[in-house]
Amino acid sequence: MTTTTATPTTAAPAFSLAAVYDAIFRFFCSLRLTVLLTTVLTAGCFVGMFVDQTKTFEEHAKVWMNSPYQWKYRMFAALEFHDVFHSWWFAVFILLLALNLVACSIERLPKIWLDIQHADPRLTAVRERGVRNKAQFRVGDGPAFETAFLKAVGRSAKAVTLDEGDTRYLFTEKQKYARLGVYAVHTALLLIMFGSMATTIYGFDGQIGVVEGEQNRWAFGRGPAGLRYRKDLGFWVKCTDFRLKQFVDGAPMDFESDLIIIKNGREMVKKTIQVNDPLEFDGYTLYQSSYQPVPGDEKVSLAIGKPGQPKTTHAVSPGQPINLGDVTYVPLEIIPQYASLGAAVRVQQVIQGQAPTSFVVFRDYPDLDEQVRRGPYALHYKGADKTYMTGIAVGVVPGVSVVFWGFTIMFIGMYMAFFMSHRRYWLRLQKAKDGWEVTVAGASRRHQLAFEEEMDALLKTLEGLPGVRRKA
Amino acid sequence: MGQSTFSSMTFFNVTAAGYFAALFTYLANVVTRRPSWRHLSILLAAGGFLAQAAGLTLRWYESGLVEVAAYERAEGTVLTGMHWFAIFAQHPPWSNLYEIMVFMSYGLVLVLLVCEVKFNIQLVGLFGLTIALTALGLASLTIDPTIKPLVPALQSWWIMIHVISSVVGYSAGTAAAVISLLFLVKDRVSLNRMALGGLATAVGVLFVQGRGLTLFTTGEYRARLMRNMAGEWIGVVRPVAEMGGDMKPFYFASPGVGPLMILGLLVSVAGLAWFWMRRNEEPEVLAGVGRQLYLGAFGLVTAVLGVALYNDLSGAPVMPPAEVAGSLLPAGPWRFHISGNQWDLALFFILWVGMGFVAVTALAPESVRRLLPDARNLDRAAYNAVMVAFLLVAVVLVTGALWAHYAWGRYWGWDPKETGALVIWMVYAIYLHARMTYGWVGRPSAAIAVAGFFVILAGFLGVNLGWFADGLHSYGSG
């Protein structure tokens, strides 16, 4: 070190606490650390994509334990590859990234804020060297040139000036707040990180199945190591009806459940939930997610009546007879799609003393049986009603509003950072013998090509002023 | 939908013809360097693009008719007014894999036309058209193109913006990779390093497609078999008991491909070693042993692609192992077919195109450089493309999260497709930060952008290539 003793630097002792703090802070300020952490997290994501994350540790361990390479199993177990995204090390790296973001902002934001509020108007020699768009002029009337410059830039009112001896500096800028865009994005990322951390720690993601007409209060969730556990919701979920609408080929079109929430013996909420339309109660959100027929519990609805007379509806399981005294009808099988004529049911007709006959009744053609078959009774198939168990996803997502606010702020920040562009314009006037030596310079952080065109036009305008000569 | 009747498919055929013609006139432009060829090429591509726009519009209309008909039959009512329109418009022409591939080619051509016309960057069109034609080929050759009513989870307005941003975002990412590659050529990066990159890619693709070490232990390249859309069984999926009943495709050895891949891997590794030792040299053209090794590896990749394609197209017989043939497979004879193998072939083809470009550059660098604009402009264009990609992938992630929140009850579930999109976003975040702080403007950032293309491939096609466990996005896979 060759510094003179006169400089008032207070050299810190080699091992002071302040030096340690300083070293830690510097470590976390580094943008190299950002790149490193992001790279590690990216690698972690790839592991999570290749290794099936829906299986439990035991299911994976069965495969890995038999491997002749024990180190693979040990690595798998230690790094929790069965559940990478909830593993200790993934959390550690996300936390480090959060610290990194905060430290970077503490380091840079105050300086930028100061620069936004109190920009240095001087076009120094150093600054001039770093600016690509610049030109020098020989000007007769300095103040008039200044006014013309501000008018050409389009910021006549908001310029900062400074006089130093014979030199006059003028500075103006556009969209200076665009520089805060990056910090808005970083704040948003922090919000998203903390919101999702709250979801992971305090949230619940489970399934509850309720059979039509019954109620249930036990949901199944997935815990550590992918193990399933049962959770008492603290209220009953009752499903009064489940309706499935199907396309003609049997694919589901839409499904919905009528739910009643019962707490302490009282009905609290009544709502029909659909895919994309959930119910919220007591911090829980109940989403329609799936359905599943309860086996052996299917009822065929047949409307039966003498020809020309009103019909009565009978609902029976397939194979169960409908006894009308002289005639007995037995629905045999449900046909979801008969040729291209829609849903149908095959029915057996038994009349005492005659051989049983069977025929098909259609759902979409109510009068067909009466007009075509001309039996003792006319039948119309009104459809089959299966009993279903509705599958409801139960979610507690604390922090979701924080995450969604994060999204909003992120897009505002990205707009500022990518679409706005902070542009700076400098003017330096130096008094010469018969007029002024003027330097004009401009710099933009984004959209360089557009800015170059803007500056070319600006310089052309200035060049055209009376008494102005541009230097080569 | 029959092939002979007029439909959106007619437009897509016109589109493919237009892009194909554009590709050839583009090549003529590269060879003769007459601007009129280039103008013709841009016109042809633009014509194909317009035909595709018309086709997509018509397909939306056709999908609307299918939705309305299905809804009316299921409900037994006739739709009118706003209700009719809501059902009619809910099925955009990008809701199954066939349509996604068609739409992907549309997005790519849009981005490349912008690059050509607005930024005047030549040669981007060559790559853009090739990849767009690959996507169209994947769509038209092999995947079920019929319109089916939407499943309930997809009946959401989020699908519109979610899918559009993913297609345009990934197209911008692809453009950034291509422009960065061109930048590296123009910026006179060492030809040895270019060859190094080409060979490293070859090693990666051959290794992954050979299912890692399986290639060496069995000596076989295994093509996927599955059912074709006519319902005729040319392959089969089986439930894998130990996977808890998941359906997994069968893989069978495609004759002759395995040894070629092993040979290709060995030559590529030898070339890697050779070029690694000479990575700091800057030869005028590729020469010496390295040149033989690089061209050898390129030739072997060509042979791998050719033989695999020949096996598929000629319907080479499949030899199932005895233990599956008896119990799990329906009775044969079994034959290879392109619909079991299309994603593998696409990946080989992309590798082949990349290696071919590096070969041409390494043998005649000045002729390629003369076609390219200033390196600074290329760098800046790549940077802009990455910004667009970064922004749009953020839109994909956010709309995906919102949609998942309302449809599935969780906004994020680390599903392979979700994680894939996040990884792509993080790669571009690394690009932007590295550029800002390391001062990695130019070559290092260009290398990240090129790598980003492979991350897009993994995130977008990895699920279809069977690399990952299936997730909730499985209705988007073939």
Boltz contact constraints between the chains, C-beta under 6 A:
constraints:
  - contact:
      token1: [A, 31]
      token2: [B, 433]
      max_distance: 6.0
  - contact:
      token1: [A, 31]
      token2: [B, 437]
      max_distance: 6.0
  - contact:
      token1: [A, 34]
      token2: [B, 433]
      max_distance: 6.0
  - contact:
      token1: [A, 35]
      token2: [B, 430]
      max_distance: 6.0
  - contact:
      token1: [A, 35]
      token2: [B, 433]
      max_distance: 6.0
  - contact:
      token1: [A, 35]
      token2: [B, 434]
      max_distance: 6.0
  - contact:
      token1: [A, 38]
      token2: [B, 426]
      max_distance: 6.0
  - contact:
      token1: [A, 38]
      token2: [B, 430]
      max_distance: 6.0
  - contact:
      token1: [A, 42]
      token2: [B, 423]
      max_distance: 6.0
  - contact:
      token1: [A, 42]
      token2: [B, 426]
      max_distance: 6.0
  - contact:
      token1: [A, 45]
      token2: [B, 419]
      max_distance: 6.0
  - contact:
      token1: [A, 45]
      token2: [B, 423]
      max_distance: 6.0
  - contact:
      token1: [A, 48]
      token2: [B, 419]
      max_distance: 6.0
  - contact:
      token1: [A, 49]
      token2: [B, 416]
      max_distance: 6.0
  - contact:
      token1: [A, 49]
      token2: [B, 419]
      max_distance: 6.0
  - contact:
      token1: [A, 49]
      token2: [B, 468]
      max_distance: 6.0
  - contact:
      token1: [A, 52]
      token2: [B, 469]
      max_distance: 6.0
  - contact:
      token1: [A, 85]
      token2: [B, 414]
      max_distance: 6.0
  - contact:
      token1: [A, 205]
      token2: [B, 410]
      max_distance: 6.0
  - contact:
      token1: [A, 245]
      token2: [B, 74]
      max_distance: 6.0
  - contact:
      token1: [A, 247]
      token2: [B, 70]
      max_distance: 6.0
  - contact:
      token1: [A, 247]
      token2: [B, 74]
      max_distance: 6.0
  - contact:
      token1: [A, 247]
      token2: [B, 149]
      max_distance: 6.0
  - contact:
      token1: [A, 248]
      token2: [B, 73]
      max_distance: 6.0
  - contact:
      token1: [A, 253]
      token2: [B, 74]
      max_distance: 6.0
  - contact:
      token1: [A, 254]
      token2: [B, 152]
      max_distance: 6.0
  - contact:
      token1: [A, 275]
      token2: [B, 152]
      max_distance: 6.0
  - contact:
      token1: [A, 276]
      token2: [B, 156]
      max_distance: 6.0
  - contact:
      token1: [A, 276]
      token2: [B, 406]
      max_distance: 6.0
  - contact:
      token1: [A, 276]
      token2: [B, 407]
      max_distance: 6.0
  - contact:
      token1: [A, 287]
      token2: [B, 409]
      max_distance: 6.0
  - contact:
      token1: [A, 393]
      token2: [B, 409]
      max_distance: 6.0
  - contact:
      token1: [A, 395]
      token2: [B, 409]
      max_distance: 6.0
  - contact:
      token1: [A, 407]
      token2: [B, 398]
      max_distance: 6.0
  - contact:
      token1: [A, 414]
      token2: [B, 391]
      max_distance: 6.0
  - contact:
      token1: [A, 418]
      token2: [B, 387]
      max_distance: 6.0
